[in-house]
């Protein structure tokens, strides 16, 4: 099975596109001088004796041992954007950065192309503490490789290939035990890079590096079914396992695939997750199915969300398990959209900011609030995954296996592919059932009459996704629609009599000889539902569709709910319509103190509560 993205998948969803455009604006706002400051410093091309303030501070300040990590993320994000849209301006900006890295590499003697000194690697080889040099260097490699793979930059490949020679020599004289000790320092995605470069060049030196960077101290107990993750730093190991997945894709060595699948089982299947899809507090894995004592200010690091979605993509392509798509969807709405590029709307004289860039963590403690970072003075690791995650949100939407075309995520988009040699374009669009062409806040002058305004007098509690097929000649195709875990299962498909509809393993398979212009509509009932918190008795979160709901509260509140009653019945629609839009907002009923609920991704600077204890009175 393959994922369909790049320019074969055109994103048309307004919410997703707005995040992509915000992301593009941020990428263009960053100056080349700021992005290169640490590389120039390391190469002696722009020595700073303290008289000049640096353009980028925080983790990009020359005093930080991770300095320069963000530039690799930047290059990767530009490459992703170019692959999706053909954005020539961003590509030119990134190409210029790549060329300057080549200049720095020459100044450093022809191999070294990093923003940190080589001696950091000598330090970890003898056990001296230094903050993750492999992690930092991996970002440079990642940016270079992505610029080659997705943007066709041959100079980027040449720089990466010469840079890799340094690591061949660095590891040549290391025993297996010495290498294992080195790999106990955070290595980021170095294994993935060696696999990428093996595929790109065919050079046997990368097989050596793959073997040397295989972290057996992690992989072997994973394969044995040992829980090696609880209370361990999450984003140290996720990139290493992504590397194993990539090695399998490039070499076909099944032991690496088995490592990735074993990790997924340990991290997700047997561990469980918060309602949001996240699984960490303070950057470490929570105990298996015991999340109740792990609600804090530092839940759900953005980097882990991004990288676990990447792993989930691999797992789905290997297994076809529908639950994996549900995991991606939940983390997309309640992680990527909830933690980056907040867009609000000040009203009635409110003075809170209307935007937010990135929140490193997603707090789940009652009364907490998101902490939005700055554009130029922080540059946490999550700044990097922010620009990658939002560079091309058309990923995870569509997958294909021969004549099976899978819909991964329900979001407005258009996919073009071939089925048995026939070119096919399929669009998906959500019918909001609003009865209006207006979008919220758009004072359009056209007010055409619509039957929907009379049929749906109140919030319809229905998600309708419409699909249209365009093809030059009739084509036999099976359109595979996911039954979401947030649906009660009472879904229906509106189609003509030529259509065969089959339900298998939480998928609906729609099969027919498709003609140009054929349409179907998938109708999925919506309702508020509760999600128990594992390890905490009578404590639940609420969700509506894929979106977790957050109650606006500055301190913990409990809700009164009789034991025989469904907790979801405590919430009713509130402020349900503005202009031409249905709002997914709610409020409590039959409580001493009322609480308003908003989708978590719409929370900006408010204090909120996700999990609510239930009291039986």
N, C-alpha and C positions, 0 to 999 in steps of 0.2 A: 504494500500500500504506500502511496506517496501523498504528501501534502501539496496542495496547489496554492501558490502565492506568487510573489513578484508581480510582473505586469499581466499575468494570466488571471489575476484576481483583483478586480477594481472595487475599491471600497466606496460606498455611497451613503453610509450611515452618518447622519449629521453629528451625533455625539462623538463618535470615533474620529471623524474627520476634524472636528474642532480640536481634539487633543493632538492629532498629527500636525496641524497648522501651528498650534502653540509650541510644539516641540521644534518644528522647523525654524520658527522665529527665534527660539533660544539658541539653536545651533548657529544661526547666522549672526546672532548678537555677540557670540564669543569670538574674541580676536585671535588671529594666528599668533601674535606675539605672546598672548597669555597661554595659549595651548602649547607653545614651544619653549616657554621660559626655562623649564627644568632640563630639557634636552640641550638647549644652548649652553646652559650653565655647566652641565656635565662635560660637554665637548669643548668648553673654553671659548665659545663664540660670543658670549655676552656675559662676561664676568660682572658680578654685582658685589660691591664691597660695602653694602649696607646703606648706600645713599639713595637708592631708588626703591620705592615700594613696588612689590610684585603685583601683577594684574590679577592673579588668582591666589587666593589665600586658603586658609583651612588646610585640608589634606593635600592641597597643591602647593603650599608654602615650602620653600627650600629646607625648612627645618623639619619637615615631616618625612619619615622614612618611606612612605608610600607615594611620594611626590611623582607626578607624571602619569599616574594610573588613569586619570580621566581622559587623557588624549587618545588612548586606545579605544575607549568607549565611544568617543566622538567620531573617530574614523569609522568604526563599525556602524554607528547610527547613520552616518552619511551614506555609507555603502548600501545599507538596507533601504533607505529612502530612495536612492537612485534606482535600485533594483525594482522597487514598486512603481515609481512614478517617472523615472527618467529625468530627475531634477538635475539639470546641467550646472546650475549655479553652485549647489552644494557639492557636487562632484569636483568642480574646479577648485573649490576651497580645500577640500580634502586632498586632492591631488597635490596642491601646493604644500600641504603639511607633509605628505609622504616624501616629496622631493627634499624638503629641509631635513627630514630624518635621514635621508641618504647622505646629505652633506655632513650631518653630525657623525654618521657612521664612518665616513672617510676621515674626519678629524680625529676620531677615536682609534684609528689604526686599521679600519677596514672591516671589522666584525661587530664590535660592540655598538648597539644602537639604542641603549636604554637611557632612562632619565635618572638612574641611580648608579652608584659606583660598583665595579666588579667585586670589590673587597667584601661587600655584603654576603656574597656567596661563599667566600673563604670563611667568613664568620660562622655561618650556619654549618659548614662542613666540620668545624671543630666545636660545635655546640654553643657558640656565643649567641646570645639573644639579639635579634634584629627583627623588625616588623615585616615579615612576609615578602622577601625580595622576589621569589618566584611569582607570587600573586601580582606584583607590580609589573614585572617584565612580561608576564602573560598578556596583560592588557595591550602592550605595544604590539606583541606578536598577533593578537586577535585582530586589532585594527588593521594591521598590514595584510593579514590573510583575507579578511573580509573585503578589503579594498581590491584585492586581486580577484577573489571568487565572484563578488557581486558587482564590482564596478570596472573590472577588466584592466586594472592598473598593474602593468608588468613590472614597473620599478618597485612596487610594494613587495612583490614576490621575491625579487632579487635581493632586497634589503633583508627580508625575513630569512631567506636561504643562507646568506652570508652570516647573519646573526646566529643561526642555529649551529654553525661550525664552532662557535665559542663553547656551546653547551656539550658538543661532542667531546671536545678536549677537556672540559671541566669534569666530565663523568668518566673519562677513559681509565683513570687510575683508581676508581672507587670500587671497593668490594660491594657485594650485595648488601651486607649489613650496613656499610657506610652509606649506601644510597638510601636504604630504608630509614636510617636516622635523619638524613637530609629531608626525605619526604614527610617526616613528621612535622616539619615546618610547613605552613600553609603553601601549597603549590599552585593554587588556582587551577586553571584549565590547561596546564602545559601538555598533558597527555592528549587532549583534544587537538592542540596545535600540531603536535608531531604527526597525528593521523591526517590532519588537513594537508600538511606539507608532503606527506608520503603520497597522497592522492594527487597533489598538484605537480609533483616533480618525479615521482617514481624512484627517488634516490634512496638507496639501501641504508643510508645513515639514519634515516628516520625510523626504520625498524629497530635499529639499535637503541635509539632514544625511547621508543615506545616500550621496549623491554625494560630499560633502566628506570623509566618513570611509572611503571606499573606498581601501584601501591598495595603489595600483597598483605601487609599488616591490616589493611582495611578490607580488601577484597576477599581474602580467604575466610574470615569469620562470617562475612555476609553470605557467602555461598553455603556455609555450614548452618545458616539459620540463626546465628547468634545476634541478639540485640546489642549492637555496638554503637547505637546512635543516642539513646537516652542520655540527656545532660551533656552531650557533646556539641561543639560548635557546628551549626548546620551548614553554613555556606563555605566551610572548608572542604567538606566531603562532596557536596552536590556537584561542583565543577569537575572533581576527579571522576565521579561516576558518569557525568556527561562525556568525559574523555573515553571511558570504557565503551559507552554506546557508540561513539564515533569510530573507535578502533574497529568495532565489529562491522560497521557500515563500510569501512574502507577495505578491511582485510578478510572479512567473513569468518573470523575466529570466534566461534560460538561461546567460548568461555567469557568473553567480554560482554556479549549480550546477556548471558546469565547473571553476570555481576550487576548490570543495570536493572534487570528485572527483580533480582533479589533485593536490591536497594529500594526499589519502589514498594515492594511488599513490606519491608521493614519500616520505611518512612511514612507510608500512607495506609496501606491495607490493614495492617495490624496495629497501627498507632492511632488512627482516627485524626480528627481535625477540629478546629473551632468552626463555628457556623460560617465564618468568612472564607474558610478554606486554608487559612494559615495554621501553622503548627509549632510556632516558636515563641519563647519569651526570653528576652536578654540574649538573643541570637543563638540559643541552644534548643535542641529538640526536647519537646515535652515527653514525659513518660507515656507509655502506651495506654490509651483510653483513660487518662487521668488528668484532664485539663482543668479541673475545678480549682486547683490551687495555683494555677498559672495565669491568672488575669492580672495584668500590670500595665505600666506605662510604655513598655518596650516589647509588645507583641509584634509578630508578623513583620520581620525585617523585609523591606522591599526587595532586596537582592534575592532572598530565598524564594519569594513569590515568583519572580521572573525566571530564576533558574529551575525551579520545580515545574513550572509550566513547560519549559523546554524539555525536561525529562519526560513529562507526561505526553508530550507530542511524540517522542520516540516510542514510549510504551504503547500508545494507541496504534501507531503504525505497525507494531509487532503483534499486537494481540486483538485489535478490534473491539476492545472492551468499552462499552458505552459509559461505564462509570468514570473512565478516565476523561472523557469529554466533559462530563459534569464537573469534574475537578477543575479542569481548565476554565470552564465558564464561571464557576464560583470565584476563582482567584482573579479572573479578569475583572469582574464587576466589583468585587469587594477588596481587591488588592491593587491592581494596576490603575483602575479608574478611581479608586478611593484614596490612593496615596500620592497621586501625581496630577499636576495641572488642574487643581480645583478651580471651578468657575462658578461664582455666585452672582447674586443679583441683589444689590442693596435696595431696600425699599423703605418707605415711610421714615426717612431720615436716619436709618441705621448708619453707624460709622465704622463697622467692621470692614476689613479689606475684602475686595471682591475676587481676589485671586490667591492661589497658593502654588508654589513650585513643586516641592517634594517633601513628604514626611517620611523620614527614615523608618520609623516604626508606625504601626497602627495600634494605639492603646486600646485595650479592652477592659480596663478597670473602670468601674462606675465613676462618673464625674470627671473623667479625663478629657483631654482635648488633643487634637493633632498639633504637632510642632512643625511648622513650615520653614524650610531652610531658604537661604538666600541664593541669589544667582552666582555670586562671585567670591563669597567669603567662607564657604563651607566645603564643598566638593567632597562630601562623603562618598563611600562606595556606591550608595544608592543614587547619587547624582548620575553615575555612569549607567546603571541599569535603567534609570528613568529615561534617558535619551534613547537607549536601545529599545526599550519596551514600547515606546510611543513613536518610534521612527516608522513603523509599518504595522499597523494594527489589522492588516488583512491576513495575518497568519492565524492558523487554527480554525479558519472558517470553512474550508473545503478540503476533502480528501478523496482520492480515487483509487480503486482497485479494479482494473479491467473495465467492465461495463457498470460497475457499482460506483455511483457518485454520492459521497457522504456529505451531509451538512453537519459540520462540527459545531458551529456557533450560529445562533439565529441573529444575524445582523445584516442590514441592507448592503448588498454587494452583487457583483456580477462576475461570474467565472467562465473562462473559455478553455475548452480542452478538446480532446479527440476521443471518440468512442468507436472502435472498430474502423478507424480511418476517416470517420465523419467528424467534421468540425461542429462542435456544439457550444452554445452559449446559454447559460442558465442564470437568471436573475432571481434574487430573493428580496422581498420588500415586506416590511411590517405594515399592515393596515391598522392604523391606530383607532379606527372606528369613531373618530371624533366628529365626522360630518362637516369638517371645515378645512379649507385649504390654508388657513392661517397657521403659522407657527407662533408659539408663545412669544409675546413681546413684539410681534410684527403687525403693525396697524395697517394691514393690507386693505385696499378699498373694495376688493371683490368679495361679495357675500352671496355666493350661489346657494340655492336651496339644495338640501341633501336629505334623503330618506333616513340616514343614520342619526340625524339630530332628533328624529322622533322615535326611532327604534330604541336607541340607547339614551334614555333621558337622564340616567345616572351612570356612574362608572361601570363599564361593561364587564369588568373582571374576566377578560378574555384576551388571549394573545393570538392574533391571526397573522400567520406568515404566508405570503403568496409567492408562488414560483411560476416563472414563465420561461419556456424553452424556445430558443431560436436555432434553427438548423436549415441548411440548404437542401437537405434530403432527409426522408424519414429515417429514424434511428431507433434501434432497440436499446433502451437504457433503463437501469434500475436506480431510481432516486431514493436514497436511504435517509430517512428523517429520524433524528434522535427523539425518543420520548424522554423529556427532561425529568430529573428527579424531583423537581418542584411541581410537576403536574400530578394531579390525582389519578392519572391514567385514563380519564374519560375524554380522550381526544378523538377527533374525527378529521377525515380528509374529504374535501369537496372536489370531485373529479368527474369526468364523463364516463359513459358506460364502457368505453374501450379499456378502462384502467383496471388492473389487477392490484389489489391492496392486500399485503400480507404483513403480519406482525410477528417479529422474531427478536428475542433477546433485547427487549426494550428499544427496538428500532421498528419503524414502519417502513416497509419497502414498497415503493410505488413503481409498478412495472407496466410498460405499454410500448407500442410503436409510436414514438413521439413525432408529431408533425410541427412544422413551424408555427409558433404562436400558441401552442398548447399551454394551458395553465392549470394549476391545482392550488388549493388553499388548505393549510394545516391549521386547525382550530384547537387551542389548548386553554382549558379553563384556568383562571387565576384565583388564588385565594391566599389570605394570610395563613401561615402555618408556623408552628413552634418547633424549635430544634433544641433538644436537651443538651446540657453541658455535662460531658462525661466526668465522673468523679465528684459531682456536686448534686446532691439530691434536690429535686423540685426547683431547679434553676434552668431557665430557658432563654433562648434568643428568638426573635421573630424575623420572618422573611416574607417577601412577596415576589413571586417569580424567582429569578436568580439573585435578587438583591436583598441583602440583610438590612433590616430596619434598625435605626438608632433612635432611642428615646432621648429627648432633650432634657437633661437633668444635670445639676451641679453636684449632686450627691446620690448615693445609692438609694433607690426606691424599690420596695417590694410591691407586688400586685396581689390583690385578693382574688383567689380563684377556687371555687368549690371543687372538691376532689373529683366529682363526677363530670365536671365540665371541661371542654377542650379549651386550653389556654388561648388558642388563636381567636376564640370568640370575644376576647377582651378588647380587641381592636376593631375600629370601624373607620370607614373613609372620612377624611377631613380635607377641606379646601380642595375638593376633587377636580375642579375645573378652572382654568385661567385661559382666556382667549380661546384659541383653537386646540388646546392641549388638555388631556386628562393627566392630573397629578397623582402620583402614587404616594400620597401622604395620608397619615392615619392619626387617630387619637384613641386614648383608652376610654372605656365606659364603665360605669358602676364602681368607680374608685373614689376615695376621699379626696385625693389630689390627682388631677388629670395630667396626662403626659402626651405631648405631641411626638410623632414618629416620622422621620424622613429616611429615605434610602441613604445608606452609609456613604455612598460616593458623592452625595450632595452636601455632606457635612463639611464645613470649612473651619470656622473658628469657634463654633459652639462647643460647650461641654456636653457630653452625651453618655449614654449607658446602653450597652448592647445586651448584656445578660441580666435577667430579672429573677430574683427569688419569688416563688409563689407561696402564698399563705392561704391555708384553708380555714375559713371562718363560717 
